[in-house]
Amino acid sequence: AVRGDVAERNWLPRFRPQSSVAVAGGNSGIGKETAVHLARRGARVIIACRDPVRAEAAVTDIRRRSLSLAVHHRQLDLASLASVRHFCRCFLEAEKRLDVLINNAGAVGRLGWTSDGFQICFGTNHLGPFLLTNLLLDRLRESAPSRVVTVSSDTYTFAKLDFSRLNAEGNRFANYSRSKLANILFTRELARRLEGTGVTAHSLHPGYIFTNWASHYSLGVRLVCYLFMSLFFISSELGSQTTIHCATSDQVLAHNGGYFSNCQPAKLSAQALDERAAKKLWDTSEQLVGLSH
């Protein structure tokens, strides 16, 4: 869990004037709390989410809580590569800076397939953010020093990355944990490729958050999950603190490609440190999303 005093830290720096932050999935949960805190610190915040009605309600609430009018939304469905491309075209036309990209949106415990034929957790949690980040890289480089922050999970430790079954439909937990391992490998390879550009990449475990992630399960499973969460999980506000830390603190710059938990660098498993697997995942992902040269 995140320490209780983390939410009270006020020493994190304010953003430079005209700084811009994009938060994928900023309409609810830890993404929304992240958006509130970053808007308070002076950033222009663009939340990107699928439902424009929910996005507009979130913008109103974030503006109220942050006392900032520099909060806006754009439609983005990470389960659709066409939507990702459309979002990036619109973003690049309208926004001259991108100081921080936060890959926070994702699918938890869902079965099925995206419109592009990818397993929905793999497509939404990895391939969507992979394409999003790549299409925005030039703007991040132009805005350097800048950062890419990707929300992963300690559940990655349960995953096995079998490239012959990368897009296979497994059980709900296997699908999710595999996508979270992919987030870490993606971050590490991204950091390697961007070394010396002024753009850094960081991934993180936010803690176990009390959210509606069990909504796709049966009623009995949901009741058990919500009882367990009410006893042991943390709030979205506390859960957002490591994301905020990675987006704003200079302390993380010494750990480019690093993984954070509880606002501290955290050790990774041997599988997550596998450089060959990271490069192979990157090359495979390029082909899957149509970025290969």
DRENTINU-641601 format. One record per residue: residue number from 1; residue in one letter; chain; x, y, z of N, C-alpha, C, O in turn. Coordinates in steps of 0.001 Angstrom, whole numbers. Each point is the difference from the previous one (the first is absolute). Example, Ala and Ser with C-alpha at 12.3 -4.5 7.8 and 13.67 -1.06 7.14 Angstrom:
2
 seq type mol     n_X     n_Y     n_Z    ca_X    ca_Y    ca_Z     c_X     c_Y     c_Z     o_X     o_Y     o_Z
   1    a   A   13190   -5690    7800    -890    1190       0     900    1200       0    1036     -19     665
   2    s   A   -1386    1069   -1385     820    1190      60    -770    1090     730     509    1108     169
***
This chain:
293
 seq type mol     n_X     n_Y     n_Z    ca_X    ca_Y    ca_Z     c_X     c_Y     c_Z     o_X     o_Y     o_Z
   1    a   A     838   -1191       0    -838    1191       0     878    1248       0    1172     -56     373
   2    v   A   -1741    1171    -789     707    1266       0     -73     601    1387   -1044     -38     651
   3    r   A    2149     588    -206      18     593    1332   -1025    1106     106    -225     738    -960
   4    g   A    -405    -615    2131   -1063     967     185     448    1434    -124    -819     865    -311
   5    d   A    2122    -567     548     432    1378     -50     329     464   -1408     258    1184    -218
   6    v   A    -265   -2109    -746     392     370   -1358    -934    1049    -572     442     942    -657
   7    a   A   -1743   -1104     908    -980     926    -571     176    1415     527    -497     950    -604
   8    e   A    1203    -797    1730     165    1316     599    1270     703    -476     259    1135     400
   9    r   A     529   -1785   -1240    1240     618    -450    -300    1197    -896    -713    -116    -996
  10    n   A    1263    1253    1363    -225    1214    -775    1274     501    -666       2    1063    -621
  11    w   A    1088   -1829     749    1264     474    -528     184    -307   -1479     949     487    -614
  12    l   A   -1828   -1275      39     157    -298   -1420    -126    1291    -806    -847     838     309
  13    p   A    1673    -667   -1329      90    1297    -685   -1220     314    -837    -738    -887    -429
  14    r   A     547    2186     207   -1001     444    -948     562    -147   -1408    1214     -37    -200
  15    f   A   -2116     -45    -766     426    -110   -1386     430    1364    -529    -435    1047     481
  16    r   A    1301   -1098   -1483     381    1224    -687   -1233     594    -696    -931    -730    -342
  17    p   A     924    2044     134   -1121     614    -736    -178    -657   -1364     975    -322    -679
  18    q   A   -2224     130     291    -380    -619   -1280     301   -1498     -80     -94    -586   -1079
  19    s   A     452     -39    2195     209   -1444     -16   -1318    -720    -249   -1061     431     451
  20    s   A    1156   -1547   -1185   -1196    -745    -385     158   -1468     380    1052    -603    -212
  21    v   A   -2112      45     776      -6   -1395     438   -1216    -692    -603   -1108     534      50
  22    a   A    1308   -1710    -615   -1107    -819    -498    -141   -1218     907     973    -706     264
  23    v   A   -2197     468     211    -273   -1121     896   -1019    -916    -669   -1188     316     -51
  24    a   A    1657   -1448    -460    -926    -982    -568    -765    -657    1137     606    -519     937
  25    g   A   -1924     535   -1012    -810    -534    1081    -126     961    1158     -78    -423    1153
  26    g   A      57    1721   -1446     -32     997    1062   -1380     360     499    -153     977     733
  27    n   A    -860   -1745   -1114   -1368     339     401    -461    -686    1275   -1070     317     519
  28    s   A    1876   -1266       4    -437    -710    1211    1218    -599     701    1098     -47    -555
  29    g   A   -1323    -411    1795    1021    -730     733    1289     771     180     -13    1217     183
  30    i   A    1139   -1936    -236    1290     652     249     363     970   -1120     749     950     226
  31    g   A   -1267   -1175   -1424     257     938   -1083    -607    1359     284     623    1034    -243
  32    k   A   -1824   -1041     750    -667    1263     333     707     699    1149     201    1214     -42
  33    e   A     175   -1964    1062     717     604    1130    1335     568    -463     416    1063     460
  34    t   A     249   -1758   -1357    1251     503    -572    -245    1325    -712     759     953     176
  35    a   A   -1811    -894    -973    -322    1218    -737    -262    1171     947     428    1123    -267
  36    v   A   -1126   -1382    1362    -284    1061     981    1304     562     561     193    1216      33
  37    h   A     697   -2098     405    1251     447     618     885     748    -988     619    1000     364
  38    l   A    -549   -1467   -1611     864     655    -981    -573    1345    -437     751     938    -269
  39    a   A   -2067    -841     198    -617    1295    -307     262     996    1130     242    1180    -253
  40    r   A    -288   -1655    1493     314     874    1142    1423     543     -89     281    1109     453
  41    r   A     603   -1894   -1036    1409     404     -86     295     829   -1249    1161     245    -329
  42    g   A   -2200     178    -353     189     969   -1069      79    -550   -1404     251     759    -936
  43    a   A    -456   -2059     752      73    -573   -1339   -1322     193    -746   -1073      26     603
  44    r   A    1174     104   -1892   -1170    -134    -867    -235   -1500    -144     896    -720    -441
  45    v   A   -2070     240     799    -266   -1433      66   -1049    -375   -1034   -1074     599     -54
  46    i   A    1387   -1582    -757    -943    -558    -973    -291   -1432     416     892    -848     -26
  47    i   A   -2126     574     408    -357   -1377     315    -540    -656   -1269    -753     607    -762
  48    a   A    1149   -1839     560    -386    -735   -1206    -770   -1237     409     533    -862     698
  49    c   A   -1766     766   -1119    -816   -1159     363   -1063    -251   -1053    -242     825    -880
  50    r   A    -382   -1979     993    -882    -491   -1054   -1357     704     -30    -504     314   -1078
  51    d   A     -90     -64    2235   -1373     500      99      15    1525     167     408     484    1056
  52    p   A    -836     280   -2052      58    1464     105    -904     574    1087     307    1055     556
  53    v   A   -1405   -1719    -245    -898     491    1052     689    -114    1365      -1     946     788
  54    r   A     586   -2112    -526     735    -180    1253    1214     911      48     365     494    1067
  55    a   A     261    -267   -2213    1170     875     -50    -368    1433     360     718     661     750
  56    e   A   -1836    -185   -1284    -420    1368     287    -323     168    1490     334    1024     595
  57    a   A    -984   -2029       5    -285      54    1431    1296      -5     809     116     699    1006
  58    a   A     846   -1486   -1451    1289     -65     701     729    1330    -100     569     467     987
  59    v   A    -578     147   -2159     656    1299    -171    -587    1025     959     739     752     636
  60    t   A   -2058    -719    -530    -660     943     914     458    -222    1436     292     956     719
  61    d   A    -231   -2217    -304     403    -315    1370    1480     300     231     365     529    1050
  62    i   A     493    -863   -2021    1440     263     142     257    1504      76     819     448     802
  63    r   A   -1508     328   -1624     152    1455      59    -418     539    1369     671     860     570
  64    r   A   -1775   -1370     -55    -492     466    1305     997    -312    1106     296     852     838
  65    r   A     218   -2073    -839     888    -433    1076    1404     582    -121     666     226    1009
  66    s   A    -218      16   -2229    1363     504    -194      64    1525     -42    1081     585      80
  67    l   A   -2235      47    -204     -79    1460    -165     759     444   -1254     617    1064     -31
  68    s   A    -681   -1900    -986     657     304   -1269    -979    -216   -1147    -700   -1011     -57
  69    l   A     665    1979    -855    -836    -146   -1193     759    -653   -1148    -577    -274   -1053
  70    a   A    1864      27    1253     834    -564   -1064     -87   -1523     -19    1016    -696      14
  71    v   A   -2249     194     -46    -261   -1440     -27    -973    -257   -1150   -1053     633     -81
  72    h   A    1404   -1557    -799    -793    -259   -1197     -37   -1502    -264     723    -769     633
  73    h   A   -1561     366   -1565     -69   -1422    -319     -10    -218   -1509    -431     854    -775
  74    r   A     918   -2023     392     -73    -462   -1378    -387   -1472      16     382    -744     903
  75    q   A   -1135     339   -1900    -490   -1372     -42    1113    -948    -443     717     261    -966
  76    l   A    -596   -1363    1699    1010   -1012    -301    -485   -1355     487    -368    -154    1165
  77    d   A     369    -820   -2054    -291   -1388     348    1246    -815    -293     314    -264   -1161
  78    l   A     394    -133    2202    1253    -730    -182    -203   -1396    -568     961    -644    -421
  79    a   A   -2196     171     406    -288   -1303    -599    -140      84   -1510    -214   -1015    -663
  80    s   A     333    2214     117    -136     207   -1447    1223     743    -516     247    1139     395
  81    l   A     516   -1772   -1269    1179     668    -560    -406    1202    -843     731     989     -59
  82    a   A   -1878   -1064    -587    -476    1144    -784    -288    1182     916     308    1142    -344
  83    s   A    -896   -1409    1508    -275    1064     968    1295     614     518      88    1217     165
  84    v   A     912   -2048      90    1295     510     466     604     923   -1052     495    1079     326
  85    r   A    -535   -1500   -1572     567     824   -1073    -759    1318    -146     610    1052    -191
  86    h   A   -1935   -1110     280    -812    1219    -104     313     943    1157     164    1202    -205
  87    f   A     -81   -1738    1414     328     823    1165    1336     712    -209     114    1201     243
  88    c   A     884   -1938    -688    1340     582    -161       7    1079   -1073     653    1030     165
  89    r   A   -1365   -1251   -1259     -80    1040   -1039    -592    1283     574     537    1088    -208
  90    c   A   -1650   -1224     935    -663    1176     576     868     666    1062      80    1227      71
  91    f   A     567   -2049     752     847     538    1064    1162     788    -587     290    1107     453
  92    l   A     372   -1663   -1447    1167     654    -576    -363    1285    -744     807     926     -78
  93    e   A   -2011    -875    -461    -452    1221    -658    -271    1112    1006     226    1176    -285
  94    a   A    -716   -1561    1471    -458     997     970    1028     346    1077      18    1124     501
  95    e   A     831   -2076    -146     895     183    1139    1444     157    -470     529    -858    -706
  96    k   A      92    1946    1097    1378     273    -408    1031    -626     925    1179     -76    -346
  97    r   A   -1615    -375    1527     926    -618     954    -614   -1289     547   -1219    -170      26
  98    l   A    2097    -725     407    -400   -1159     782    1155    -311     951    1004    -597    -389
  99    d   A   -1167    1007    1620    1057    -154     993     -71   -1337     724    1027    -560     385
 100    v   A   -2230      54    -202    -171   -1299     655   -1163    -734    -670   -1097     540    -143
 101    l   A    1361   -1773    -261   -1052    -900    -475    -183   -1081    1046     956    -690     355
 102    i   A   -2174     534     141    -286   -1001    1022    -911   -1065    -587   -1168     254    -293
 103    n   A    1722   -1453     124    -762   -1147    -493    -654    -684    1199     589    -874     636
 104    n   A   -1805    1290    -348    -685    -486    1191   -1214    -859    -321    -349    -889     777
 105    a   A    -297    1142   -1909   -1238    -723    -313     293   -1467    -248    1103    -361    -410
 106    g   A   -2094    -482     661     208   -1412    -270   -1215    -846     315    -968     458     607
 107    a   A    1047   -1704   -1037   -1067    -974     232     459    -968    1087    1123    -503     -35
 108    v   A   -1994     253     989     317    -898    1115    -977   -1167      -7   -1214     200      49
 109    g   A    1736   -1402    -108    -842   -1182     152   -1035    -197   -1080   -1061    -567     262
 110    r   A    1345    1028   -1486    -993    -115   -1065     413   -1071    -999    1180    -176    -304
 111    l   A   -2175    -526    -191     201    -981   -1060    -530     578   -1306    -799     937       0
 112    g   A    1253   -1505   -1107    -491     449   -1296    1098     622    -830    1185    -120     310
 113    w   A   -1607     795   -1389     923     456   -1018    -295    1440    -386   -1148     442      39
 114    t   A    2182     277    -408    -195    1359    -478    -506     -26   -1444     -50   -1059    -625
 115    s   A    -322    2223     104    -463      87   -1384    1116    -336    -988    -270    -304   -1161
 116    d   A    1532     360    1624    1139    -337    -857     414   -1459     128     960    -431    -640
 117    g   A   -1688    -345    1474     266   -1420     134    1023    -377    1052     539   -1106     -30
 118    f   A    -260    2021     972     943    -297    1070    -749    -345    1282   -1076     535     269
 119    q   A    1664   -1445     524    -577    -281    1307    -143    1329     735     920     818     -23
 120    i   A   -2054    -594     673    -342    1361     411     955     592    1041     258    1203     -19
 121    c   A     271   -2032     927     978     529     962    1311     335    -698     578    1057     251
 122    f   A    -107   -1930   -1111    1248     236    -718    -141    1205    -929     905     829     -90
 123    g   A   -2036    -738    -594    -221    1105    -927    -154    1337     692     585     997    -422
 124    t   A   -1378    -973    1492    -294    1260     687    1136     435     910     329    1185      57
 125    n   A     274   -2127     653    1013     348    1003    1399     144    -587     822     740     541
 126    h   A    -544   -1430   -1628    1352     106    -571      20     602   -1389     652    1024    -206
 127    l   A   -1341   -1621    -757     131     469   -1381    -536    1420    -192     596     793    -729
 128    g   A   -1707    -469    1372    -531    1360     -98     991    1035     525     331     944    -717
 129    p   A     153   -1098    1958    1005     943     509    1307     -14    -793     652    1034    -139
 130    f   A    -272   -2192    -377    1215     -88    -821    -122     894   -1233     906     773    -310
 131    l   A   -2038    -888    -388    -213     829   -1186    -138    1468     388     586     870    -645
 132    l   A   -1347    -593    1681    -203    1376     473    1346     671     275     258    1110    -466
 133    t   A     588   -1790    1221    1295     573     362     858     240   -1229     614    1059    -132
 134    n   A    -566   -2026    -765     836     143   -1191    -450    1153    -889     830     715    -562
 135    l   A   -2138    -536     435    -502    1067    -855     197    1387     612     -35    1006    -709
 136    l   A     242    -956    2027     213    1278     683    1464     256     339     327    1008     626
 137    l   A     550   -1911   -1036    1410     105     393     665    1273    -515     779     620     724
 138    d   A   -1066    -227   -1938     639    1209    -533    -362    1223     836     852     850     256
 139    r   A   -2107    -758     170    -408    1142     819     662     -68    1383     364    1033     560
 140    l   A    -210   -2223     -18     703    -161    1270    1461     429    -144     532     688     872
 141    r   A     108   -1083   -1950    1394     400    -229     116    1519    -120     912     604     565
 142    e   A   -1836       8   -1300      17    1454    -176    -198     726    1325     473    1124     167
 143    s   A   -1167   -1757     774    -324     621    1283     987    -359    1102    -176     422    1143
 144    a   A    1215   -1195   -1466     938    -492    1011     584    1154     828     232    1094    -514
 145    p   A       1   -1365    1821    -148   -1293     675   -1463    -372     192    -818     816     424
 146    s   A     511   -2056    -745   -1372    -491      91      20   -1458     446    1061    -618      90
 147    r   A   -2260      69     190     -71   -1337     577   -1181    -791    -557   -1022     560    -395
 148    v   A    1198   -1876     378   -1091    -932    -259    -147    -861    1252     942    -673     416
 149    v   A   -2115     702     168    -262    -737    1236   -1084   -1035    -297   -1094     346    -447
 150    t   A    1405   -1602     696    -941   -1082    -311    -365    -757    1271     868    -484     726
 151    v   A   -2165     393    -477    -490    -679    1204     -53   -1503    -265    -755    -467    -853
 152    s   A    1556    -268    1585      26   -1452     -91    -618    -572    1282    -936     581     547
 153    s   A    1451   -1704     -74    -520    -625    1213     946   -1097     440     644    -652    -821
 154    d   A    -566     458    2126     821   -1101     518    -526   -1373    -418     687   -1006     176
 155    t   A   -1885     960    -719    -506   -1282    -502     833    -518   -1170    -151   -1153    -404
 156    y   A    1029    1995    -143     853    -448   -1103     840   -1208     403     401    -791    -853
 157    t   A    -134     648    2161     866   -1090     465    -626   -1373    -251     707   -1008       3
 158    f   A   -2012     957    -217    -688   -1267    -238     -52    -354   -1488    -482   -1071    -366
 159    a   A     971    1960    -481    -143    -196   -1449    1143    -809    -585    1117      -1     518
 160    k   A   -1419    -680   -1597    1009    -652    -828    -163     547   -1419   -1081     -70    -585
 161    l   A    2161     610      49     -74     604   -1322     425   -1022   -1042    1188    -196    -258
 162    d   A   -2188    -452    -334     226    -996   -1042    -346     669   -1332   -1172     250    -282
 163    f   A    2178      37    -531    -246     746   -1229    -858    -778    -998    -593     597    -899
 164    s   A     522   -1904    1045    -860    -777    -881   -1472     129     396    -891    -350    -774
 165    r   A     643     857    1990   -1370     177     488    -224    1421     509    -788     224     918
 166    l   A    1483     726   -1521     -41    1376     479   -1409     579     -35    -381     770     882
 167    n   A    -384   -1138   -1891   -1347     541    -172   -1078   -1029     335   -1149     138    -419
 168    a   A    1526   -1171    1179    -953   -1068     319    -963     430    1096     332     839     837
 169    e   A   -1522   -1418    -847    -995     225    1043     219   -1021    1100    -224   -1193    -203
 170    g   A     665    1658    1374     139    -874    1159   -1085     316    1007   -1054     525    -358
 171    n   A    1308    -842    1618    -962     433    1018     184    1488     282     986     603    -424
 172    r   A   -1935     -21    1138       1    1440     188    1295     509     625     564    1003    -439
 173    f   A    -103   -1708    1468    1192     446     707    1242    -155    -876     870     872      -1
 174    a   A    -783   -1955    -730    1150    -220    -878      83    1077   -1077    1079     510    -301
 175    n   A   -2229    -171    -276     -28    1048   -1019     518    1322     566     817     683    -619
 176    y   A   -1307    -345    1800     362    1280     610    1475      36     383     704     953    -332
 177    s   A    -238   -1977    1023    1385      -3     473     980       7   -1170    1059     621      91
 178    r   A   -1393   -1298   -1184     867       4   -1180      99    1407    -584    1074     428    -424
 179    s   A   -2191     283     405      28    1362    -544     807     935     897     622     944    -488
 180    k   A    -629   -1202    1799     769     838     919    1501    -263    -113     807     917     157
 181    l   A    -438   -2153    -427    1403    -295    -286     425     696   -1285    1107     531     -88
 182    a   A   -1978    -534    -895     294     686   -1259     219    1494     236     865     600    -639
 183    n   A   -1632      12    1546     192    1419     319    1416     283     482     602    1005    -377
 184    i   A     -73   -1894    1210    1340     209     563    1072    -195   -1066     926     805    -107
 185    l   A   -1048   -1866    -675     970    -237   -1063     -21    1133   -1027    1049     425    -484
 186    f   A   -2231      55     158    -144    1140    -906     718    1224     561     727     680    -723
 187    t   A    -929    -400    2006     628    1163     627    1516     -96     -36     679     988    -278
 188    r   A    -150   -2160     556    1444    -170      25     611     157   -1401    1055     617    -154
 189    e   A   -1707   -1166    -841     506     142   -1361    -173    1436    -500     856     515    -719
 190    l   A   -1951     125    1097    -209    1401    -366    1105     868     584     546     860    -692
 191    a   A    -215   -1078    1957    1062     775     645    1331    -201    -722     757     951    -198
 192    r   A    -479   -2190    -191    1252    -285    -707      49     740   -1325    1029     577    -356
 193    r   A   -2140    -590    -379     -22     639   -1311      53    1525      92     462     659    -931
 194    l   A    -929     -99    2043     -57    1456     144    1173     567     784      23    1193     302
 195    e   A     940   -2023      26    1138     464     784     696    1164    -711     322     -80   -1185
 196    g   A    -100    1155    1933     677    1166    -549    -910    1015    -664     473    1040    -456
 197    t   A   -1787   -1320     389    -939     918    -657    -637     997     963    -604     983    -431
 198    g   A     735   -1233    1728    -694     823     981   -1377    -517     352    -683     576     846
 199    v   A     265   -1665   -1491   -1278    -645     319     301   -1243     836     782    -857    -413
 200    t   A   -1397     764    1573     205   -1164     855   -1298    -797     113   -1090     518    -246
 201    a   A    1233   -1783     622   -1157    -899      91      24    -716    1340    1053    -434     467
 202    h   A   -2227     313     149    -108    -593    1327   -1294    -804      74   -1026     413    -540
 203    s   A    1078   -1558    1210   -1215    -785     243    -181    -146    1498     918     276     772
 204    l   A   -2097    -709    -359    -283      13    1430   -1108    -965     379    -836    -390    -815
 205    h   A     867      24    2086   -1096    -702     660    -698    1013     901     630     541     909
 206    p   A   -1923    -268   -1137    -671    1044     777    -475    -445    1377    -487     817     782
 207    g   A     626   -2111    -479    -648    -558    1170   -1258    -713    -452    -366      58   -1174
 208    y   A    -285    -719    2086   -1245    -700    -337   -1159     924     344    -244     318    1164
 209    i   A    -459     102   -2200    -932    1109      94   -1431    -489     126    -405    -954    -663
 210    f   A    -362    1627    1531   -1427    -302     135    -720     652   -1176    -289    1196      28
 211    t   A       0   -1986   -1062    -719     488   -1177   -1052   -1031    -396    -249    -960     729
 212    n   A    -360    1169   -1885   -1034    -927    -485     578   -1037    -959    -693    -459    -908
 213    w   A    1973      83    1106     640    -905    -953    -649   -1373     -42     186    -731    -973
 214    a   A    -952     355    2012    -619   -1327      22   -1372     -19    -667    -717    -997      87
 215    s   A     346    2091    -753   -1358     109    -537    -301   -1031   -1085   -1169    -252    -290
 216    h   A    2186    -347    -314    -217    -973   -1073    -199   -1422     536    -250    -925    -773
 217    y   A     358     752    2087    -134   -1330     582   -1447    -242     440    -836     903     -32
 218    s   A     563   -2144     444   -1338    -343     483    -295     731    1307     911     516     646
 219    l   A   -2188    -475    -259    -410     712    1206     724    -523    1238     472     779     829
 220    g   A    -391   -2108    -712     664    -578    1172    1464     395      88     496     349    1071
 221    v   A     188    -406   -2202    1419     384     -28     145    1479     318     918     396     719
 222    r   A   -1822     425   -1252      77    1439     267    -165     296    1482     716     838     547
 223    l   A   -1643   -1510     100    -211     242    1426    1234    -348     822     389     748     897
 224    v   A     221   -1883   -1205    1217    -401     703    1116    1001    -265     717     397     919
 225    c   A    -570      11   -2178    1054     953    -364    -186    1337     711     960     570     520
 226    y   A   -2186     -74    -498    -218    1299     612     183     -52    1514     458     973     599
 227    l   A    -807   -2084      19     249    -150    1425    1502       1     273     468     670     921
 228    f   A     281   -1420   -1721    1451     -63     156     621    1375    -238     873     429     755
 229    m   A   -1326     262   -1809     558    1304    -317    -264    1008    1104     866     817     313
 230    s   A   -2054    -863     279    -332     969    1043     896    -159    1214     183     946     767
 231    l   A     375   -2131    -587     859    -259    1161    1465     294    -283     715     468     886
 232    f   A    -255    -731   -2104    1437       4    -244     465     961   -1101    1194     281    -103
 233    f   A   -2117     223    -716     431     841   -1119       6    1472     403    -547     368    1040
 234    i   A    1173     474   -1871     126    1421     308    -868     822    -947    -504    -505   -1003
 235    s   A     342    1772    1339    -838     881    -800     717     409   -1286    1217    -136    -119
 236    s   A   -1990     637    -833     584     490   -1251     930    1177     248    1001     149    -700
 237    e   A   -1311     687    1679     856    1150     296    1380    -456     460    1018     498    -482
 238    l   A    -988   -1441    1410    1298    -533     422     673    -755   -1138    1215      86    -180
 239    g   A   -2008    -822    -581     561    -781   -1089     595     834   -1112     827    -494    -766
 240    s   A   -1230    1751     660     525     870   -1057    1369     575     335     660     571    -869
 241    q   A    -228    -715    2115    1185     738     431    1292    -442    -693     873     830    -252
 242    t   A    -740   -2112     -58    1221    -433    -674      10     487   -1455    1060     323    -535
 243    t   A   -2216    -269     -95     -79     577   -1340     416    1469      30     790     444    -833
 244    i   A   -1317     298    1788     337    1425     133    1491     166     260     643     889    -558
 245    h   A    -106   -1746    1403    1437      35     304     821    -206   -1279     952     737    -255
 246    c   A   -1322   -1730    -537     741    -275   -1240    -160    1120   -1023     885     217    -827
 247    a   A   -1995     486     881    -256    1076    -960     676    1305     373     201     855    -863
 248    t   A     159    -679    2141     439    1322     452    1334      34     734     692    1017     -46
 249    s   A    -317   -2078     710    1176      53     868    1295    -160    -794      95    -844    -891
 250    d   A     887    1655    1220    1324    -146    -620     707   -1260     470     950    -446    -644
 251    q   A   -1389    -134    1745     653   -1195     534     -81   -1184    -962     869    -871      15
 252    v   A   -1905     836    -849    -168   -1151    -880     928      55   -1207     182   -1006    -685
 253    l   A     410    2172     415     800     165   -1216    1266    -851      26     559    -326   -1047
 254    a   A    -116     -29    2241    1175    -871     119    -348   -1459    -268     879    -862      21
 255    h   A   -2156     579    -274    -466   -1379    -201    -793     -99   -1306   -1127    -494     -21
 256    n   A    1734     970   -1056    -658     -85   -1299    -260   -1468    -343     906    -830      63
 257    g   A   -2157     518    -426    -392   -1380    -255    -382    -752    1253    -359   -1176     -55
 258    g   A     437    1862    1196    -225    -661    1281   -1462    -237     318    -903     564    -617
 259    y   A     709   -1416    1601   -1328    -402     482    -137     501    1436     906    -170     816
 260    f   A   -2049     788    -516    -190     634    1300   -1214    -578     719    -996    -383    -613
 261    s   A    1117     337    1914   -1119    -400     858     113     801    1293    1091     152     549
 262    n   A   -2216     357     -69      14     795    1228     974    1177    -114     684     347     963
 263    c   A    -632     256   -2143     851    1161    -276    1487    -286     184     785     906     277
 264    q   A    -405   -2177    -433    1398    -388     118     357    -958   -1142    -867    -723    -493
 265    p   A    2135     714      70     407   -1016    -975    -228   -1390     576     252    -239    1180
 266    a   A    -734    -682   -2023    -298   -1359     448     765    -995    -866     277     255   -1172
 267    k   A      51   -1377    1767     719   -1039    -731    -943    -701    -971   -1202    -116     240
 268    l   A    1780    -345   -1336    -758    -724   -1008     473   -1443     -75    1136    -313     356
 269    s   A   -2015    -557    -821     358   -1397    -186     952    -142   -1178     135     912    -815
 270    a   A     521   -2061     731     917    -255   -1109    -720      84   -1333     571     480    -979
 271    q   A   -1824    -941     922    -760      33   -1250    -246    1440    -449      73     306   -1190
 272    a   A    -366     581    2155    -248    1401    -338    1274     740    -382     -62    1069    -606
 273    l   A    1217   -1628     956    1287     612    -332     622    -575   -1271    1115     366    -370
 274    d   A   -1830   -1257    -290     525    -682   -1174      30     960   -1194   -1037     304    -589
 275    e   A    2235     166     242     130     996   -1063    -373    -563   -1366    -570     705    -833
 276    r   A     892   -1969     605    -362    -602   -1290   -1505    -126    -153    -545     225   -1081
 277    a   A    -134    -590    2182   -1459     -86     -45    -615    1374    -233    -986     128    -725
 278    a   A    1573     908    1343    -518    1353    -176     116     445   -1450    -929     584    -557
 279    k   A    2076    -864     -46     188     384   -1403    -919    -807    -924    -556     538    -958
 280    k   A     404   -1835    1256    -869    -837    -832   -1448     455     122    -726      28    -994
 281    l   A     302     326    2201   -1360     491     184    -198    1294    -777   -1043     190    -626
 282    w   A    2020     692     658    -100    1264    -737    -147    -271   -1504    -886     551    -653
 283    d   A    1748   -1392     123     -32    -288   -1440   -1325    -657    -397    -578     323   -1038
 284    t   A     104   -1254    1881   -1271    -670    -276   -1154     987      65    -910     -43    -827
 285    s   A     951     937    1816   -1068     994     166     -32     958   -1175   -1077     383    -457
 286    e   A    2243      10     -41      51     862   -1191    -736    -640   -1171    -764     661    -704
 287    q   A     998   -1937     508    -652    -700   -1097   -1510     -83     217    -778     194    -934
 288    l   A     372    -480    2164   -1426    -170     297    -790    1295    -174   -1150     -31    -437
 289    v   A    1757    1163     773    -731    1267    -108     272     718   -1320    -560    1069    -247
 290    g   A    1410   -1641    -599     262     589   -1304    1030    1105      -3     -84     928    -804
 291    l   A    1067   -1018    1706    1055    1011      51    1310    -497    -569     947     775    -130
 292    s   A    -870   -2052    -212    1268    -556    -461     418     635   -1317    -834     334    -842
 293    h   A    2129    -176     686     536     689   -1178     394   -1007   -1076     472     391   -1067
***
